[in-house]
Amino acid sequence: MRPRRRKNKTRLGRILYGIRYRIGEYTLRGFVTILPRIPDRVLLWCTAFLARVSFGVLWQYRTRMVQNVGMALGDQLPTLGQQKDLAWRAWQNFARGILETSSMVHFAKEEIIETMRLDGEEHLQRALAKGKGVLALSAHLGNFALIGARLAAGGYPFSVVVKQPGDARFARLIDDYRTQVGVHTISAKPRREAVRGILKALRENRIVLVIADEFKSGDVMVDFMGQKSPAPRGPATLALRTGAVTLPMFATRRPDGSLALSIGPAIEPIIHEQLEESVTATTALYTRHLEEAIR
């Protein structure tokens, strides 16, 4: 097996890389700062306009989305027109989600609670009563970024595992915004530090959000949307080793445009004699829950 080659940026490349992040940083700072001063109607119009422009310009993402929809939901949406329509609506929802996430920084806890309905809170309370922490199993679905803000506003201690941006200064800015809404960040790298942070959070009986649909790398092969995909073993391993309760959580938009955070019953891990077999079976079980929610 060949060692992976590291990409060494040239001096110009490093400068351009830094400039890109500085532009992103100051754009984000400015956007978040002026949000309260802009009327809601204007914000929604601008969001819709930018969504239309970006959907047209970023044609590679658009093409990939349509292909994924066809691959996963071709039996339900057999025509190309139907698949393109769903991709466009998903893009619109994503754009609106960015606006909502940015706006939450300025909201009081009561406003956050009013913005998103919470269903299945009894499952969360029952899980926390066991005192071993909660693993929140979710996906890049709906406005997943607001799960932490909603639960933190309700008084629940919340941490999230994230893959940080490559620029440390930009990463700190995003972490600061999470902190403002009561969300504690655990960096996914370095891995040993991430595990230590997750274990500490679980010992403190916190909720730890894990976005588990990153099927790009992993050493457990699962069936996902009709395809064999490598899935991360981390969530299953943590549940089996710590006894933390795993709860599916998804923040999705209702037909009337409102947001709702749905918490499902606990997902019991599958236990075999060998830990490896348990991890494989439990990872497959988690994947089935993710697929059901996405469909």
Salt bridges, closest charged atoms under 4 A:
GLU25 OE1 - ARG22 NE 2.76
GLU25 OE2 - ARG29 NE 3.07
GLU25 OE1 - ARG169 NE 2.94
ASP85 OD2 - ARG89 NE 3.09
GLU100 OE2 - ARG96 NE 3.54
GLU100 OE2 - ARG253 NH1 2.85
ASP119 OD1 - ARG117 NE 3.13
ASP119 OD2 - ARG254 NH2 3.44
GLU122 OE2 - HIS123 NE2 3.65
ASP167 OD2 - ARG22 NH2 2.64
ASP175 OD1 - ARG178 NH1 2.71
GLU193 OE2 - ARG196 NH1 2.58
GLU204 OE2 - LYS200 NZ 2.58
ASP213 OD1 - HIS140 ND1 2.77
GLU214 OE2 - HIS140 NE2 3.98
ASP219 OD2 - ARG233 NH1 3.68
ASP223 OD1 - LYS228 NZ 3.36
GLU276 OE1 - ARG233 NH2 2.90
GLU291 OE2 - ARG295 NE 3.00
